[in-house]
Amino acid sequence: MSIIRERLKSKNFNQNIILIYCCRKLDQIIFKQELDSINEKWFKQVCVLSEEDVALENYEKGFFDKTHIDKYVKNHKNSLFYIYGPEKMKLHISNILKDLKIKKSSIFIEDFF
């Protein structure tokens, strides 16, 4: 979230941000109101919900996989990836990026947990 907040303050930042957010249920999305209030052309958020019982408009259902990157990240090789979340999820996403031949220098892993 701090990267997005900094981007909102900066006028010299020229990179798009696609936030792919994974959690179990809609009510578990941290910063949901703040994220929903961002109305900038350079920002897109995609939320993948693994345990929602019903399909919700503007949300993906299931577990994060390569298809989400293919669908939302148009240029894998010229993108930066920031991974934040539980250890298993960080490892899972790191392995997907490794399989896609993404350079380690383009992957940033936040260690919070």
C-alpha positions in Angstrom: 0.0 0.0 0.0 2.9 2.4 0.7 4.0 2.2 -3.0 0.6 3.2 -4.2 0.3 6.0 -1.6 3.7 7.4 -2.7 2.6 7.2 -6.4 -0.5 9.2 -5.5 1.7 12.0 -4.1 4.2 11.9 -7.0 3.9 13.7 -10.3 7.2 12.2 -11.7 6.2 8.5 -11.6 5.4 7.2 -15.1 4.7 3.6 -14.5 1.3 1.9 -14.3 0.4 -0.2 -11.3 -1.7 -3.3 -11.4 -2.5 -4.6 -7.9 -3.4 -8.3 -7.9 -4.8 -8.8 -4.4 -5.5 -12.3 -3.2 -7.5 -13.2 -0.1 -10.1 -15.7 1.0 -13.3 -13.5 1.3 -14.4 -10.1 0.3 -14.7 -8.9 3.9 -11.0 -9.7 4.4 -9.6 -7.2 2.0 -7.4 -4.8 3.9 -7.5 -1.1 2.8 -10.6 -1.9 0.6 -12.2 1.5 1.0 -8.9 3.3 0.3 -8.1 1.1 -2.8 -11.7 1.5 -4.1 -11.4 5.3 -3.8 -8.3 5.4 -6.2 -9.6 6.7 -9.5 -6.4 7.1 -11.6 -5.7 5.9 -15.1 -2.4 4.4 -14.1 -4.0 2.2 -11.3 -5.9 -1.1 -11.7 -6.8 -3.5 -9.0 -7.7 -7.1 -9.4 -8.9 -9.1 -6.4 -8.8 -12.9 -6.5 -11.1 -14.5 -3.8 -10.4 -18.1 -3.0 -13.3 -18.9 -0.7 -16.3 -16.7 -1.8 -19.3 -18.9 -2.3 -20.9 -16.7 -5.0 -19.4 -15.0 -8.0 -19.0 -11.2 -7.4 -18.9 -8.6 -10.1 -15.3 -7.2 -10.6 -13.7 -10.0 -8.6 -11.9 -13.2 -9.7 -12.8 -16.4 -8.0 -10.4 -19.2 -7.1 -6.7 -19.3 -6.5 -4.1 -17.1 -8.1 -2.3 -18.7 -11.0 -0.4 -17.9 -14.3 -3.7 -17.1 -16.1 -4.1 -14.0 -13.9 -0.8 -12.6 -14.9 -1.4 -13.4 -18.5 -4.8 -11.7 -18.4 -3.8 -8.5 -16.6 -0.1 -8.0 -17.2 0.4 -7.3 -20.9 4.2 -7.0 -20.8 5.7 -9.5 -18.4 9.2 -8.8 -19.2 8.9 -5.0 -18.7 7.0 -5.1 -15.4 7.9 -5.0 -11.8 6.2 -7.5 -9.4 5.6 -6.7 -5.7 4.5 -9.7 -3.6 3.0 -9.3 -0.2 1.1 -11.8 1.9 1.5 -15.1 3.7 4.6 -17.2 3.1 2.9 -19.9 1.1 1.3 -17.4 -1.2 4.6 -15.5 -1.7 6.4 -18.8 -2.6 3.6 -19.8 -4.9 3.6 -16.5 -6.8 7.4 -16.4 -6.9 7.4 -19.8 -8.5 4.9 -18.7 -11.2 7.1 -15.7 -12.0 10.2 -17.9 -12.1 8.4 -20.2 -14.6 7.6 -17.1 -16.7 11.4 -16.3 -16.7 10.9 -13.0 -14.9 14.2 -11.6 -13.7 14.8 -11.7 -10.0 15.6 -7.9 -10.2 12.0 -7.3 -11.2 10.5 -9.1 -8.2 10.1 -7.5 -4.8 8.9 -9.5 -1.9 7.6 -7.7 1.2 8.3 -9.6 4.4 5.6 -8.6 6.9 4.4 -11.8 8.4 
